[in-house]
Structure formats: C-alpha cells, structure tokens
Amino acid sequence: MGSDLPVPDDGSGADCGSRFKWCDGVFLKALKQGDWVLLDELNLAPQSVLEGLNSCFDHRAQIFVPELGQTFNCPPCFRVFAAQNPLA
C-alpha cells in the first residue's frame, strides 16, 4: 500500500537521512482518487497480498493500512481489474 521512505536532504546540513516519511503506493493513491487499477498476473501474487485485497472486493469496500492505523473506504467510482496468465 506504500512504504516509509527516507526524507531527502533539504540542504540545511541536518542529517535528514535518518528521518522517514510515509509515501502512498500506486494502489492506495488510485483508491483515494477513485481511479481504475489493473492488477496484472494476479495469480502470481503471494497469498498474503490476496488476503489483504479481500476487504476491497467484499461488502466492506475498504482497506486497512496497519502502518498508518487507518482505514480507507473505496469510492463508488474505484475499479479494480485483474488479469492472469496461464502458468504453463
């Protein structure tokens, strides 16, 4: 859903490399903006990823981001398209 990334050096001479800031990932950005998402080769995703996406697709229509301690609701215009290729 995102990650903590180092804060870039602001030129002040302070050690900014030891500070981190949350940055939304592509999926979370799309969810917040009500965009469409294509999840290609979803059959190759780890089980933990699929389980994390379940709440977007069921009656809850929301996702919980434990790193932020926040729940984000899927707007009505948010769409997810999934594709997969055969394993053989």
C-alpha positions as CSV (number, residue, x, y, z in Angstrom):
1,M,0.0,0.0,0.0
2,G,3.0,2.2,0.5
3,S,6.2,2.5,2.4
4,D,8.3,4.7,4.7
5,L,11.0,6.4,2.6
6,P,14.0,8.5,3.7
7,V,13.4,12.2,3.7
8,P,15.6,13.8,1.1
9,D,18.4,16.1,2.2
10,D,17.0,19.7,2.3
11,G,20.4,21.3,2.1
12,S,20.4,22.6,5.6
13,G,23.2,20.3,6.7
14,A,21.0,18.4,9.1
15,D,21.1,14.6,9.0
16,C,17.9,14.1,7.1
17,G,18.8,10.5,6.0
18,S,17.8,9.2,9.4
19,R,14.2,10.5,9.0
20,F,11.4,8.7,7.2
21,K,8.1,9.7,5.8
22,W,5.1,7.6,4.6
23,C,4.6,7.6,0.9
24,D,1.4,6.1,-0.6
25,G,1.9,3.3,-3.1
26,V,0.2,3.3,-6.5
27,F,-2.8,1.2,-5.4
28,L,-3.6,3.4,-2.4
29,K,-3.2,6.6,-4.5
30,A,-5.7,5.1,-7.0
31,L,-8.1,4.1,-4.3
32,K,-8.0,7.6,-2.7
33,Q,-8.6,9.2,-6.1
34,G,-11.3,6.8,-7.3
35,D,-9.2,5.7,-10.3
36,W,-9.1,2.4,-12.1
37,V,-6.4,-0.2,-11.3
38,L,-5.1,-3.1,-13.4
39,L,-3.5,-5.9,-11.4
40,D,-1.6,-7.9,-14.0
41,E,-0.6,-11.5,-13.3
42,L,-2.6,-11.6,-10.1
43,N,-2.3,-15.3,-10.0
44,L,1.4,-14.9,-9.2
45,A,0.7,-12.7,-6.1
46,P,1.5,-14.1,-2.7
47,Q,-1.4,-15.3,-0.6
48,S,-0.8,-12.5,1.9
49,V,-1.3,-9.9,-0.8
50,L,-4.6,-11.6,-2.0
51,E,-5.9,-11.7,1.6
52,G,-5.0,-8.0,2.0
53,L,-7.1,-7.1,-1.0
54,N,-10.1,-9.1,0.0
55,S,-11.7,-6.3,2.0
56,C,-11.7,-4.1,-1.1
57,F,-13.7,-6.6,-3.0
58,D,-16.2,-7.8,-0.4
59,H,-19.1,-6.0,1.3
60,R,-16.7,-3.8,3.4
61,A,-15.3,-2.0,0.3
62,Q,-12.4,-0.7,2.4
63,I,-8.8,-1.4,3.2
64,F,-6.9,-1.1,6.4
65,V,-3.3,0.1,6.3
66,P,-1.7,-1.1,9.6
67,E,1.4,1.1,9.2
68,L,-0.9,4.2,9.3
69,G,-3.5,2.7,11.6
70,Q,-6.2,4.0,9.2
71,T,-9.0,2.5,7.1
72,F,-9.7,3.9,3.6
73,N,-13.1,3.4,2.0
74,C,-13.3,2.6,-1.7
75,P,-15.2,5.3,-3.5
76,P,-18.0,4.2,-5.8
77,C,-16.0,5.0,-8.9
78,F,-13.0,3.0,-7.8
79,R,-12.5,-0.1,-10.0
80,V,-10.0,-3.0,-10.0
81,F,-9.4,-5.2,-13.0
82,A,-7.4,-8.4,-12.5
83,A,-5.6,-10.4,-15.2
84,Q,-3.6,-13.6,-15.1
85,N,-1.6,-15.7,-17.5
86,P,-1.5,-19.4,-17.5
87,L,1.3,-21.0,-15.5
88,A,2.3,-23.4,-18.3
